[in-house]
Amino acid sequence: MKRFLPWIILAIAAGSIAASWMPPKTSKDDFDLSRFGEIPVLVGGRVKPLDTVGRNSLLIIHGKQELRLESGKRLSAMQWLTDVLFNAPVADQYPVFVVQNADVLGLFGWQQSDRKYFSFAEFTPFLKQIDEQAAQSNKLEAVQRSAYQSAIVNLHNGLSLYQRLKNSIQPEGSESFTAELQRFASSVPGAATAARLRAMGENFDKAKLDDVAQMIQRYERLSQMAYVLAVPPFEPNGEWHSVGNSLLRAVAIGEIHPIVAEYAVVGDAYRANDRTLFNQHVQLVTDWFAKEQPNTAKRASFEFLFNRLQPFSQSMTLYVLAFLLACASWLGWSSLLRRSAFYVLLLALAIHTFGLVSRMYLQERPPVTNLYS
């Protein structure tokens, strides 16, 4: 039995890792956030799944890729991001912003305590003060800033990112974006006619023109605020657009991009807690990408898998296990434990190599080798 020990240890290690390769199961009665997280968007010059946007954004704002509420409930990055995108009043209550500097807390009249996480709703009355303090601190180089100035800049950056996320897919505070888009689409032809009559000096319907002008201003702000470019081009090498910019282009084109319309239904279904409708239209979005942008969809799906597997964390765990087995070999069963450590080390190297190759594929460049690359 002892001679099989290295293989048993290797099988246990491989089995624990293989479990993470299994796709997450979503109940029919629940929101399919896994499929929603696979939808591609353009952020930072690179196409990536919404899952990556959620993980990176929460890491920047919260310092972790998971949010733990005061009740003890844990929210994944995608659960948090979906609330931010579609249900901001709920997301505003999450204690996600980190503040530990006593001077920053004093700016709001708060006392320093064991508590370090605060919600956006708590900062809302002080947003102007934060903007002013951060503007002054940003005039200095990072190395010249005090601890207070660095903390206020970090808080300002987190709040700005959060507000941009809230206005990436639909205007913040929209109760029925689907109805709004329908009204916008039906009003544009009449507004175009009114604008043409006004240019000719003839009588025109001012109400129709004013109604569309208000919505155009709303979508201009949406375009300026958006952190995510969620609307793909129809052609493979075309430009991505924000939802706001896509709606502004719809005035000239005469139709709303189908992905914008689908996002509107998805958001309305999420706020209405209609899981079936949410999942149906998330599926329609992924089907559209699979048909119109197959390469983009495949890359986003692979990155979603990469995020779930976390190969670098897994390989690090295996390296530690191999080290412990090697140390244990000094105490007894030397040959068996050394072989076990060697097999686990080979598995760790294979997973580590997979992670490096995957990252090069996703980022389309070799790995960074030094701080100046």
C-alpha positions as CSV (number, residue, x, y, z in Angstrom):
1,M,0.0,0.0,0.0
2,K,2.9,2.3,0.8
3,R,4.3,2.1,-2.7
4,F,1.1,3.6,-4.1
5,L,1.3,6.6,-1.7
6,P,2.8,9.0,-4.3
7,W,0.1,8.2,-6.8
8,I,-2.6,8.6,-4.1
9,I,-1.3,12.0,-3.1
10,L,-1.1,13.1,-6.8
11,A,-4.6,11.8,-7.5
12,I,-6.0,13.7,-4.5
13,A,-4.2,16.9,-5.6
14,A,-5.3,16.5,-9.2
15,G,-8.9,15.7,-8.2
16,S,-9.2,18.8,-6.0
17,I,-8.1,20.9,-9.0
18,A,-10.2,19.1,-11.5
19,A,-13.3,20.0,-9.4
20,S,-12.8,23.7,-10.4
21,W,-13.0,22.8,-14.1
22,M,-16.6,21.7,-13.7
23,P,-18.9,24.5,-14.9
24,P,-20.9,26.2,-12.2
25,K,-24.5,24.9,-12.0
26,T,-27.3,27.5,-12.0
27,S,-30.8,26.6,-10.9
28,K,-33.6,27.3,-13.3
29,D,-35.1,29.4,-10.6
30,D,-32.0,31.6,-10.2
31,F,-30.3,34.3,-12.2
32,D,-27.7,32.8,-14.5
33,L,-24.9,35.2,-13.5
34,S,-22.3,32.8,-14.9
35,R,-23.6,33.1,-18.4
36,F,-24.1,36.9,-17.9
37,G,-20.5,37.1,-16.8
38,E,-19.3,35.6,-20.1
39,I,-20.7,38.5,-22.2
40,P,-17.8,40.4,-23.8
41,V,-17.2,44.1,-23.4
42,L,-14.4,46.5,-24.2
43,V,-12.5,48.0,-21.2
44,G,-9.1,49.5,-21.1
45,G,-8.5,48.8,-24.8
46,R,-9.1,45.0,-24.5
47,V,-12.1,42.9,-24.9
48,K,-12.9,40.9,-21.8
49,P,-15.9,39.3,-20.1
50,L,-18.1,41.1,-17.6
51,D,-16.7,38.7,-15.0
52,T,-13.3,40.2,-15.4
53,V,-14.7,43.7,-15.2
54,G,-16.5,42.8,-11.9
55,R,-13.4,41.1,-10.4
56,N,-11.0,43.9,-11.3
57,S,-13.4,46.7,-10.3
58,L,-14.2,45.2,-6.9
59,L,-10.5,44.6,-6.3
60,I,-9.7,48.3,-7.0
61,I,-12.5,49.6,-4.8
62,H,-12.7,46.9,-2.1
63,G,-9.3,45.3,-2.2
64,K,-10.9,41.9,-2.6
65,Q,-12.7,39.9,-5.4
66,E,-15.5,39.0,-3.0
67,L,-17.8,41.2,-0.9
68,R,-18.8,40.1,2.6
69,L,-21.9,41.9,4.0
70,E,-22.4,42.7,7.7
71,S,-25.0,39.9,7.8
72,G,-22.2,37.4,6.9
73,K,-23.6,36.8,3.4
74,R,-20.9,36.7,0.7
75,L,-21.4,38.3,-2.7
76,S,-19.3,37.3,-5.7
77,A,-17.9,40.0,-8.0
78,M,-20.6,39.3,-10.6
79,Q,-23.4,39.5,-8.0
80,W,-22.0,42.9,-6.9
81,L,-21.5,44.1,-10.5
82,T,-25.0,43.1,-11.6
83,D,-26.5,45.1,-8.7
84,V,-24.3,48.1,-9.6
85,L,-25.3,48.0,-13.3
86,F,-29.0,47.3,-12.8
87,N,-30.1,48.0,-9.2
88,A,-28.0,50.9,-7.9
89,P,-30.2,51.7,-4.9
90,V,-29.4,48.3,-3.5
91,A,-25.7,48.4,-4.5
92,D,-25.3,51.9,-2.9
93,Q,-25.9,50.2,0.5
94,Y,-23.1,47.7,0.2
95,P,-20.1,48.5,2.5
96,V,-17.5,48.3,-0.3
97,F,-15.3,51.4,0.1
98,V,-12.3,51.1,2.3
99,V,-11.3,54.1,4.6
100,Q,-8.9,53.7,7.5
101,N,-7.2,57.1,7.6
102,A,-8.4,59.0,10.7
103,D,-8.1,62.4,9.0
104,V,-10.3,61.3,6.1
105,L,-12.9,60.0,8.5
106,G,-12.7,63.3,10.4
107,L,-13.5,65.1,7.2
108,F,-17.0,63.6,7.4
109,G,-17.3,63.9,11.2
110,W,-16.7,60.2,11.8
111,Q,-14.6,58.7,14.6
112,Q,-12.0,56.0,13.8
113,S,-13.1,52.6,15.0
114,D,-12.8,48.9,14.1
115,R,-15.0,49.5,11.1
116,K,-13.3,50.2,7.8
117,Y,-15.8,49.5,5.1
118,F,-18.4,52.1,4.1
119,S,-21.2,52.3,1.5
120,F,-21.7,54.8,-1.3
121,A,-24.9,56.0,0.3
122,E,-22.8,57.1,3.3
123,F,-20.5,59.2,1.2
124,T,-23.2,60.7,-1.0
125,P,-23.6,63.9,1.2
126,F,-19.8,64.5,1.0
127,L,-19.1,63.9,-2.7
128,K,-18.4,67.6,-3.3
129,Q,-16.0,67.8,-0.4
130,I,-14.2,64.6,-1.6
131,D,-13.9,66.1,-5.2
132,E,-12.4,69.3,-3.9
133,Q,-9.9,67.6,-1.6
134,A,-8.9,65.1,-4.3
135,A,-8.4,67.9,-6.8
136,Q,-6.0,69.7,-4.5
137,S,-4.1,66.4,-3.7
138,N,-3.9,65.5,-7.4
139,K,-1.8,68.6,-8.0
140,L,1.0,66.9,-6.2
141,E,3.1,64.0,-7.3
142,A,2.3,60.7,-5.6
143,V,5.6,60.7,-3.7
144,Q,4.9,64.2,-2.3
145,R,1.4,63.4,-0.9
146,S,0.8,62.8,2.7
147,A,-1.1,59.8,4.0
148,Y,-4.3,61.8,4.1
149,Q,-3.9,63.1,0.6
150,S,-3.1,59.6,-0.8
151,A,-6.1,58.2,1.1
152,I,-8.5,60.9,-0.2
153,V,-7.3,60.4,-3.8
154,N,-7.8,56.6,-3.5
155,L,-11.3,57.1,-2.1
156,H,-12.1,59.6,-4.9
157,N,-10.9,57.2,-7.6
158,G,-13.0,54.4,-6.1
159,L,-16.1,56.5,-6.0
160,S,-15.5,57.8,-9.6
161,L,-15.1,54.2,-10.9
162,Y,-18.3,53.1,-9.0
163,Q,-20.3,56.0,-10.5
164,R,-19.0,55.2,-14.0
165,L,-20.0,51.6,-13.6
166,K,-23.5,52.6,-12.5
167,N,-23.9,54.5,-15.8
168,S,-22.3,52.0,-18.2
169,I,-25.3,50.0,-19.4
170,Q,-28.2,52.3,-18.6
171,P,-28.8,55.7,-17.0
172,E,-28.7,55.5,-13.3
173,G,-32.2,55.7,-11.8
174,S,-34.0,54.3,-14.9
175,E,-37.0,52.4,-13.8
176,S,-37.9,50.9,-17.2
177,F,-35.2,51.3,-19.7
178,T,-37.0,49.2,-22.3
179,A,-40.0,51.6,-22.3
180,E,-37.7,54.5,-22.5
181,L,-35.9,53.1,-25.6
182,Q,-39.3,52.4,-27.2
183,R,-40.3,56.0,-26.6
184,F,-37.0,57.2,-27.9
185,A,-37.2,55.1,-31.1
186,S,-40.8,56.2,-31.8
187,S,-39.9,59.9,-31.2
188,V,-36.8,60.2,-33.3
189,P,-38.6,60.2,-36.8
190,G,-41.1,63.0,-35.6
191,A,-38.2,65.0,-34.1
192,A,-36.2,64.7,-37.3
193,T,-39.2,66.0,-39.3
194,A,-39.6,68.9,-36.8
195,A,-36.0,69.8,-37.1
196,R,-36.2,69.8,-40.9
197,L,-39.3,72.1,-40.8
198,R,-37.6,74.4,-38.3
199,A,-34.5,74.7,-40.6
200,M,-36.9,75.6,-43.5
201,G,-38.6,78.3,-41.4
202,E,-41.9,76.5,-41.4
203,N,-44.2,75.6,-38.5
204,F,-42.9,72.5,-36.5
205,D,-43.9,70.5,-33.4
206,K,-41.7,72.0,-30.7
207,A,-42.8,69.4,-28.1
208,K,-41.5,66.5,-30.1
209,L,-38.2,68.3,-30.7
210,D,-37.8,69.2,-27.0
211,D,-38.6,65.6,-25.9
212,V,-35.9,64.1,-28.0
213,A,-33.5,66.8,-27.1
214,Q,-33.8,66.0,-23.4
215,M,-33.2,62.3,-24.1
216,I,-30.2,63.2,-26.3
217,Q,-28.7,65.2,-23.4
218,R,-29.4,62.2,-21.1
219,Y,-27.5,59.9,-23.5
220,E,-24.7,62.3,-24.0
221,R,-24.1,62.2,-20.2
222,L,-24.4,58.4,-20.3
223,S,-21.8,58.3,-23.0
224,Q,-19.4,60.5,-21.0
225,M,-19.8,58.6,-17.8
226,A,-19.6,55.0,-19.2
227,Y,-16.7,52.9,-18.0
228,V,-17.6,49.9,-20.2
229,L,-18.0,49.9,-23.9
230,A,-20.7,47.3,-24.1
231,V,-22.0,47.7,-27.7
232,P,-20.0,45.6,-30.3
233,P,-19.7,46.5,-33.9
234,F,-21.6,44.6,-36.6
235,E,-18.3,44.0,-38.5
236,P,-15.4,42.1,-36.9
237,N,-12.9,44.9,-37.0
238,G,-15.2,47.8,-36.2
239,E,-15.3,50.1,-33.2
240,W,-17.0,49.3,-29.9
241,H,-19.3,52.0,-28.4
242,S,-20.8,52.8,-25.1
243,V,-24.6,52.4,-24.7
244,G,-25.0,56.2,-24.6
245,N,-22.9,56.7,-27.8
246,S,-24.7,53.9,-29.6
247,L,-28.1,55.6,-28.8
248,L,-26.7,58.9,-30.1
249,R,-25.7,57.2,-33.3
250,A,-29.2,55.6,-33.5
251,V,-30.6,59.1,-34.3
252,A,-28.7,59.2,-37.6
253,I,-28.9,55.5,-38.3
254,G,-32.6,55.2,-37.6
255,E,-32.4,52.0,-35.4
256,I,-31.2,51.0,-32.0
257,H,-28.5,48.3,-31.8
258,P,-30.1,45.0,-30.8
259,I,-27.6,44.5,-27.9
260,V,-28.7,47.8,-26.4
261,A,-32.3,46.7,-26.5
262,E,-31.4,43.3,-25.0
263,Y,-29.4,44.9,-22.2
264,A,-32.5,47.1,-21.4
265,V,-34.7,44.0,-21.1
266,V,-32.1,42.2,-19.0
267,G,-31.8,45.2,-16.6
268,D,-35.6,45.5,-16.3
269,A,-36.0,41.8,-15.6
270,Y,-33.3,41.9,-12.9
271,R,-35.0,44.8,-11.1
272,A,-38.3,43.0,-11.4
273,N,-36.8,39.8,-10.0
274,D,-37.9,38.0,-13.2
275,R,-35.3,35.2,-13.4
276,T,-36.8,33.5,-16.4
277,L,-36.9,36.6,-18.5
278,F,-33.4,37.6,-17.4
279,N,-31.9,34.2,-18.3
280,Q,-33.8,34.2,-21.7
281,H,-32.4,37.5,-22.8
282,V,-28.9,36.8,-21.5
283,Q,-29.0,33.7,-23.7
284,L,-30.1,35.9,-26.6
285,V,-27.1,38.2,-26.1
286,T,-24.6,35.3,-25.9
287,D,-26.2,33.7,-29.0
288,W,-25.8,37.1,-30.9
289,F,-22.1,37.2,-30.0
290,A,-21.7,33.5,-31.0
291,K,-23.2,34.2,-34.4
292,E,-21.9,37.7,-35.2
293,Q,-18.6,37.8,-33.2
294,P,-17.6,34.2,-32.7
295,N,-13.9,34.9,-32.0
296,T,-14.7,37.5,-29.5
297,A,-17.2,35.2,-27.8
298,K,-14.7,32.3,-27.6
299,R,-12.0,34.6,-26.1
300,A,-14.4,35.9,-23.5
301,S,-15.5,32.4,-22.6
302,F,-12.0,31.3,-22.2
303,E,-11.1,34.2,-20.0
304,F,-14.2,33.4,-17.9
305,L,-12.8,29.9,-17.4
306,F,-9.4,31.3,-16.6
307,N,-10.9,33.5,-13.9
308,R,-12.7,30.6,-12.4
309,L,-9.7,28.2,-12.4
310,Q,-7.2,30.8,-11.0
311,P,-4.2,28.7,-12.2
312,F,-1.6,30.8,-10.4
313,S,-3.3,30.4,-7.1
314,Q,-3.6,26.7,-7.7
315,S,0.0,26.2,-8.7
316,M,1.1,28.2,-5.6
317,T,-0.8,25.9,-3.4
318,L,0.8,22.9,-5.1
319,Y,4.2,24.4,-4.7
320,V,3.7,24.7,-1.0
321,L,2.4,21.2,-0.8
322,A,5.5,19.9,-2.6
323,F,7.7,21.8,-0.2
324,L,5.9,20.3,2.8
325,L,6.2,16.8,1.4
326,A,9.9,17.3,0.8
327,C,10.4,18.6,4.3
328,A,8.4,15.6,5.7
329,S,10.7,13.2,3.7
330,W,13.5,14.1,6.1
331,L,11.5,12.6,9.0
332,G,10.7,9.3,7.4
333,W,9.4,7.4,4.3
334,S,12.1,9.4,2.5
335,S,11.8,7.8,-0.9
336,L,8.0,7.8,-1.0
337,L,7.6,11.4,0.1
338,R,10.3,12.6,-2.2
339,R,8.6,11.0,-5.1
340,S,5.2,12.4,-4.0
341,A,6.8,15.9,-3.8
342,F,8.3,15.4,-7.3
343,Y,4.9,14.4,-8.8
344,V,3.1,17.3,-7.2
345,L,5.8,19.6,-8.4
346,L,5.3,18.4,-12.0
347,L,1.6,19.0,-11.7
348,A,2.2,22.5,-10.3
349,L,4.6,23.3,-13.2
350,A,2.0,22.1,-15.7
351,I,-0.7,24.3,-14.2
352,H,1.7,27.3,-13.9
353,T,2.7,26.9,-17.5
354,F,-1.0,26.7,-18.5
355,G,-1.6,30.0,-16.6
356,L,1.3,31.8,-18.3
357,V,0.3,30.6,-21.8
358,S,-3.3,31.5,-21.2
359,R,-2.4,35.0,-20.0
360,M,-0.2,35.6,-23.1
361,Y,-3.2,34.5,-25.3
362,L,-5.6,36.8,-23.5
363,Q,-3.4,39.8,-23.3
364,E,-1.8,39.2,-26.7
365,R,1.7,39.9,-25.5
366,P,4.5,38.1,-23.7
367,P,4.5,38.1,-19.9
368,V,6.1,41.2,-18.2
369,T,9.6,40.2,-17.2
370,N,10.6,43.3,-15.2
371,L,9.1,46.5,-13.7
372,Y,10.2,48.6,-16.7
373,S,8.7,46.5,-19.5
